[in-house]
């Protein structure tokens, strides 16, 4: 039985059914301006299996639920001024690149009431990003999030390939080129 599984895996890999790990070197070379703070890892890193709360009390999820696409995971809070500054730019990225290959995933970590999150999104005119929460900071703690905002890029296998501490101009040409390169590398 083990030989059959190994043979099936070999055939799937040889036919391209399982995408190879994308080389992030080309994306890293596109860092300019604020994007210089985006640190690409030499080797993709495991992420947390902790659950977080979906928007509007729709249950819980884990990062594994988003496997199959690149995810720009942003940890933020309603009281965070830099988060307020960059959220519209993250929304713009979702508008431009969101789909089967890419998604911006926003998670309010810590004490952020659903009403405060809704007010934040209304005031910043954000309608296309999720209002998920990590109220007990379990996901944030397991992901090594100390300070906000923190943005993490996950590859389609759910592994962390890059991380940025602090806010950035996510609407810059550099940011868009990085996302386009990552998505293109997975196509």
C-alpha positions as CSV (number, residue, x, y, z in Angstrom):
1,X,0.0,0.0,0.0
2,X,2.9,2.4,0.9
3,X,4.4,1.8,-2.6
4,X,1.0,2.8,-4.2
5,X,0.9,6.0,-2.3
6,X,4.5,6.9,-3.1
7,X,3.8,6.1,-6.8
8,X,0.7,8.2,-6.9
9,X,2.5,11.1,-5.3
10,X,5.4,10.8,-7.8
11,X,2.9,10.8,-10.7
12,X,1.1,13.9,-9.3
13,X,4.3,15.8,-8.8
14,X,5.6,14.9,-12.3
15,X,2.4,16.0,-13.9
16,X,2.3,19.3,-12.0
17,X,-0.8,18.5,-10.0
18,X,0.9,19.6,-6.8
19,X,2.4,23.1,-7.2
20,X,6.1,23.4,-6.3
21,X,7.2,25.8,-3.6
22,X,7.4,29.2,-5.2
23,X,10.8,30.9,-5.2
24,X,10.3,34.2,-3.3
25,X,13.7,35.6,-4.4
26,X,12.2,37.4,-7.4
27,X,9.5,38.9,-5.2
28,X,12.0,40.0,-2.5
29,X,14.1,41.8,-5.2
30,X,11.1,44.1,-5.9
31,X,11.2,45.7,-2.4
32,X,11.4,49.5,-2.5
33,X,10.3,52.2,-0.1
34,X,8.2,50.9,2.8
35,X,8.4,47.4,1.3
36,X,12.0,47.2,2.4
37,X,10.6,46.4,5.8
38,X,9.0,43.2,4.3
39,X,11.4,40.4,5.3
40,X,11.3,37.2,3.2
41,X,12.3,34.0,5.0
42,X,15.0,31.8,3.6
43,X,12.7,28.8,4.2
44,X,8.9,29.0,4.6
45,X,7.8,28.7,8.3
46,X,5.0,26.9,9.9
47,X,2.0,28.9,11.2
48,X,-0.4,28.6,14.0
49,X,-3.3,26.2,14.2
50,X,-5.2,28.4,16.7
51,X,-8.7,29.3,15.9
52,X,-10.0,32.8,15.4
53,X,-13.5,34.2,15.3
54,X,-15.2,34.9,11.9
55,X,-17.0,38.2,11.4
56,X,-20.6,38.6,12.6
57,X,-20.5,35.5,14.9
58,X,-20.3,33.1,11.9
59,X,-18.1,30.6,13.8
60,X,-14.4,30.0,13.9
61,X,-11.7,29.3,11.4
62,X,-8.0,28.6,11.2
63,X,-5.3,29.7,8.8
64,X,-5.5,26.2,7.2
65,X,-8.9,27.1,5.9
66,X,-7.2,29.6,3.5
67,X,-4.7,27.2,2.0
68,X,-4.6,27.1,-1.8
69,X,-3.9,30.8,-2.3
70,X,-1.4,33.4,-1.2
71,X,-2.8,35.2,1.9
72,X,-1.7,38.7,3.1
73,X,-2.6,38.3,6.8
74,X,-2.8,41.6,8.7
75,X,-3.0,41.8,12.5
76,X,-4.5,45.1,13.6
77,X,-6.7,46.8,16.3
78,X,-9.3,49.5,16.3
79,X,-7.1,51.8,18.6
80,X,-4.1,51.5,16.3
81,X,-3.4,54.7,14.3
82,X,-1.0,53.1,11.8
83,X,-3.6,50.4,11.2
84,X,-6.2,53.0,10.4
85,X,-3.7,54.5,7.9
86,X,-2.9,51.3,6.1
87,X,-6.3,49.6,6.0
88,X,-7.6,51.4,2.9
89,X,-4.4,50.4,1.1
90,X,-5.0,46.8,2.1
91,X,-8.6,47.1,0.8
92,X,-7.1,48.4,-2.5
93,X,-4.9,45.3,-2.8
94,X,-7.9,43.1,-2.2
95,X,-9.8,44.9,-4.9
96,X,-7.0,44.6,-7.4
97,X,-5.7,41.1,-6.7
98,X,-8.3,39.3,-4.6
99,X,-9.6,36.0,-6.0
100,X,-8.6,32.4,-6.4
101,X,-4.9,33.1,-6.1
102,X,-4.8,35.8,-3.4
103,X,-6.7,37.2,-0.4
104,X,-6.2,39.9,2.2
105,X,-7.2,38.5,5.6
106,X,-7.6,41.0,8.4
107,X,-7.8,39.9,12.0
108,X,-8.4,42.4,14.9
109,X,-6.4,41.0,17.8
110,X,-7.0,41.8,21.4
111,X,-9.9,43.7,22.9
112,X,-11.9,45.0,19.9
113,X,-15.7,44.9,20.2
114,X,-17.6,43.9,17.0
115,X,-19.3,47.4,17.2
116,X,-15.9,49.2,17.3
117,X,-14.7,47.1,14.4
118,X,-17.8,47.9,12.3
119,X,-17.3,51.6,13.2
120,X,-13.6,51.4,12.2
121,X,-14.5,49.8,8.8
122,X,-17.3,52.4,8.2
123,X,-15.1,55.3,9.0
124,X,-12.3,54.1,6.8
125,X,-14.8,53.1,4.1
126,X,-13.7,49.4,4.0
127,X,-16.3,47.1,2.6
128,X,-14.3,44.3,1.0
129,X,-12.1,43.0,3.9
130,X,-13.2,40.6,6.6
131,X,-13.8,41.7,10.2
132,X,-12.4,38.6,11.9
133,X,-11.2,38.7,15.5
134,X,-8.7,37.1,17.8
135,X,-10.0,38.5,21.1
136,X,-7.8,36.3,23.4
137,X,-4.8,36.8,21.1
138,X,-4.2,33.1,20.8
139,X,-3.4,33.3,17.1
140,X,-1.4,36.5,17.5
141,X,0.7,35.0,20.3
142,X,1.4,31.8,18.5
143,X,2.3,33.8,15.4
144,X,4.8,36.0,17.4
145,X,2.8,39.2,17.0
146,X,4.0,41.7,19.5
147,X,3.0,45.2,18.5
148,X,0.6,46.3,15.7
149,X,0.2,46.2,12.8
150,X,2.0,43.1,11.8
151,X,1.5,41.7,8.3
152,X,2.4,38.2,7.3
153,X,2.4,36.7,3.8
154,X,1.4,33.0,3.6
155,X,2.1,30.8,0.6
156,X,-0.6,28.5,-0.8
157,X,0.6,25.7,1.5
158,X,-0.2,27.9,4.5
159,X,3.4,28.6,5.4
160,X,4.8,32.0,6.3
161,X,7.1,33.3,3.6
162,X,7.4,37.0,4.6
163,X,6.7,39.3,7.5
164,X,6.5,43.1,8.1
165,X,6.4,45.0,11.4
166,X,4.6,48.3,11.2
167,X,2.5,49.9,8.6
168,X,3.4,50.4,5.0
169,X,2.2,51.8,1.7
170,X,0.4,48.7,0.4
171,X,-0.8,50.7,-2.6
172,X,2.7,51.4,-3.8
173,X,4.0,50.0,-7.1
174,X,6.5,47.9,-5.2
175,X,3.8,46.3,-3.0
176,X,1.7,45.5,-6.1
177,X,4.7,44.2,-8.0
178,X,5.5,41.8,-5.1
179,X,2.0,40.5,-4.9
180,X,1.8,40.1,-8.7
181,X,5.1,38.2,-8.7
182,X,4.0,35.9,-5.9
183,X,0.7,35.1,-7.6
184,X,2.4,34.7,-10.9
185,X,4.9,32.3,-9.4
186,X,2.0,30.1,-8.3
187,X,0.3,30.1,-11.6
